[in-house]
């Protein structure tokens, strides 16, 4: 008897055998590719750095800029510093890999991804000698972090689902670590809009910035029911009060008078973020002249200038830090090549 059904078609047993062989071949090919890609990645990390570097054994004296080094070669992805007076000079590269960093004169917070058979995420706090002081697990992909001016409070934002603010249906978790514990997820704070408590369950909170000289006050972005607000937070009252519409990833100026942020003018399905500045006293908003889409939490270089990261236009995995004056019509200029996540430490 032939092993064929009527019409000459292969039996189910033969079809499953062919499918099994094809599946095995695909898995082997994928494994070979993954091993090769990993080897190429490791080789690139041990190659000589494409920029001038030195070992970062400790934080320099302020003022300096802390950032994630994205120059190819040794130290790629590690936290690094340059003097504020010479941002284009040789960078001191630490031994700590970070996805996002922020610093003060005495400590650094580093959000990182631990890759392995099971990928995990964590926040680490280092002293000025890059010695770990404490660490805690994060529930998702690192996105934003800030340290309060007095160094006591640390905010973290992660993606629990999704990986970008341009992705529909993303979900974040934002917490503030306090000296005596944690706030827990800021979604549990009371969200007040036009004097009324909003009960929406689809809320997201992200991008904390701490107000200078006001230990209880912070600002953040809140989203619910298809709307987005800048909110003023109170740690003691556990409230988030809406103060302005359409503000994402706020960053307060050193003098506490203005908020810089990204403002979406492209819609939910094709986000394009302009750079804008809000005067807190008058409520006047100024959209700046940067034409590229800035998906970053902006940092203030000083009371007149901003810093932010943008992907490099020619090299995957690389990025650059740009400077933009807050005067209308000012044009951006390169501040630090091959860098990301700038933090100005004064």
Secondary structure, DSSP 8 states (H G I E B T S, - for coil): --SB-GGG-B-HHHHHHHHHHHHHHHHHHHHHHHHHHHHHHHHHHHS--SS-EEE--S--SSSEEEEEE--SSTTTTEEEEEEGGGTTS-EEEEEEE-SEEEE-SSEEEEEEEE-SSS-EEEEEEEETTS-EEEEEEESSEEEEEEE-TTS--EEEEEEEE-S-TTSTT-EEEEEEEETTEE---GGGSEEEETTEE---SS-EEEEEEE-TT-TTEEEEEEEETTEEEEEEEETTTTEEEEEEES-EEEEE-TTSSEEEEEEE-S-SSS--EEEEEEETTT--EEE-S--S---S--EEEETTEEEEEEE-SSSTT-EEEEEEESSTT---EEEESSEEEEEEE-
